[in-house]
Amino acid sequence: MSRRIAVGSTDGVNIDTHFGKTEIFHIYEIPDNGEPSLVEKRVVQSLVNDECSHTGLDGIIKKLSDVETVLVRQIGEHAADLLATEGITSVSIACPVERAVKRYVQRGKLLTPPVLESHRHDKEYSREDCPMRAMKKI
């Protein structure tokens, strides 16, 4: 069974968008065996009007309901929590799309939505729980 991830990018080359400001997500399908492939450029339009606004996030998340992970340059805690509630992991990472997808294929199994709670001050987690560390080379 294949999996899908969404990558926020303005040019398809670099991960360079904030989750709430992303207009197009590049959807990659990751088969159990084989290479990941770009299957769709999904227009979600930026529905969030300013940095402090949370309106429109539900619409973006609804359009990404078939993916297991979202890779973006930046994401706020509120949006990350909303995605996690839907069972979607979010990872903030700034690098070329090709490298991020390749790393995800290698290490994606390490990422789970509860990891996002590591940014909350009332919980105790180790450094290895951080999504960014999971994406880095060992």
For each residue, the residues with C-beta under 8 A, 3 or more apart:
1: 32
2: 29 30 31 32
3: 29 30 68 108
4: 27 28 29 30 39 66 67 68
5: 27 28 30 36 67 68 69 70 71 101 104 108
6: 25 26 27 28 42 64 67 69 70 71
7: 15 25 26 27 28 70 71 72 97 100 101
8: 15 16 17 18 19 22 25 26 70 71 72 73
9: 12 13 14 15 16 17 24 26 97
10: 14 16 17 23 24
11: 14 16
12: 9 26 38 41 97
13: 9 96 97 98
14: 9 10 11 94 95 96 97
15: 7 8 9 71 72 73 93 94 95 96 97 100
16: 8 9 10 11 73 94
17: 8 9 10 21 22 23 72 73 74
18: 8 21 22 72 73 74 75
19: 8 22 60 70 72 74 75 76 79 80 90
20: 46 47 48 53 56 57 60 75 76 79
21: 17 18 46 48
22: 8 17 18 19 25 44 46 60 72
23: 10 17 43 44 45 46
24: 9 10 41 42 43 44
25: 6 7 8 22 41 42 44 63 64 70
26: 6 7 8 9 12 38 40 41 42 97
27: 4 5 6 7 38 39 40 41 42 67
28: 4 5 6 7 36 37 38 39 101
29: 2 3 4 36 37 39
30: 2 3 4 5 36 101 104 105 108
31: 2 34 35 36
32: 1 2
33:
34: 31
35: 31
36: 5 28 29 30 31 101 102 104 105
37: 28 29
38: 12 26 27 28 41
39: 4 27 28 29
40: 26 27
41: 12 24 25 26 27 38
42: 6 24 25 26 27 63 64
43: 23 24
44: 22 23 24 25 47 59 60 63 64
45: 23
46: 20 21 22 23 56
47: 20 44 55 56 57 59 60
48: 20 21 53 54 55 56 57 60
49: 53 55 56
50: 53
51:
52:
53: 20 48 49 50 56
54: 48 57 78 79
55: 47 48 49
56: 20 46 47 48 49 53 59 60
57: 20 47 48 54 60 61 78 79 82
58: 61 62 82
59: 44 47 56 62 63
60: 19 20 22 44 47 48 56 57 63 64
61: 57 58 64 65 79 82 83 86 88
62: 58 59 65
63: 25 42 44 59 60
64: 6 25 42 44 60 61 67 70 83 88
65: 61 62 86 88
66: 4
67: 4 5 6 27 64 70 88
68: 3 4 5 87 88 89 108
69: 5 6 88 89 90 91 104 108 111
70: 5 6 7 8 19 25 64 67 75 83 88 89 90 91
71: 5 6 7 8 15 90 91 93 100 101 104
72: 7 8 15 17 18 19 22 75 90 91 92 93
73: 8 15 16 17 18 92 93 94
74: 17 18 19 92
75: 18 19 20 70 72 79 80 83 90 92
76: 19 20 79 80
77: 80 81 119 120
78: 54 57 81 82
79: 19 20 54 57 61 75 76 82 83 90
80: 19 75 76 77 83 84 90 116 119
81: 77 78 84 85 116
82: 57 58 61 78 79 85 86
83: 61 64 70 75 79 80 86 88 89 90 113 116
84: 80 81 87 88 89 90 113 114 116 117
85: 81 82 113
86: 61 65 82 83
87: 68 84 113
88: 61 64 65 67 68 69 70 83 84 113
89: 68 69 70 83 84 111 112 113 115 116 131
90: 19 69 70 71 72 75 79 80 83 84 116 131
91: 69 70 71 72 104 111 131 132 134 135
92: 72 73 74 75 131 132
93: 15 71 72 73 100 132 135
94: 14 15 16 73
95: 14 15 99 100
96: 13 14 15 99 100
97: 7 9 12 13 14 15 26 100 101
98: 13 101 102
99: 95 96 102 103
100: 7 15 71 93 95 96 97 103 104 135
101: 5 7 28 30 36 71 97 98 104 105
102: 36 98 99 105 106
103: 99 100 106 107 135 136 137
104: 5 30 36 69 71 91 100 101 107 108 111 135
105: 30 36 101 102 108
106: 102 103
107: 103 104 110 111 134 135
108: 3 5 30 68 69 104 105 111
109:
110: 107 134
111: 69 89 91 104 107 108 115 131 134 135
112: 89 115
113: 83 84 85 87 88 89 116
114: 84 117
115: 89 111 112 118 125 129 130 131 134
116: 80 81 83 84 89 90 113 119 131
117: 84 114 120 123 125
118: 115 123 125 129 130
119: 77 80 116
120: 77 117 123
121:
122:
123: 117 118 120
124:
125: 115 117 118 129 130
126: 129
127: 130 133
128: 133 134
129: 115 118 125 126 133
130: 115 118 125 127 133 134
131: 89 90 91 92 111 115 116 134 135
132: 91 92 93 135 136
133: 127 128 129 130 136
134: 91 107 110 111 115 128 130 131
135: 91 93 100 103 104 107 111 131 132
136: 103 132 133
137: 103
138:
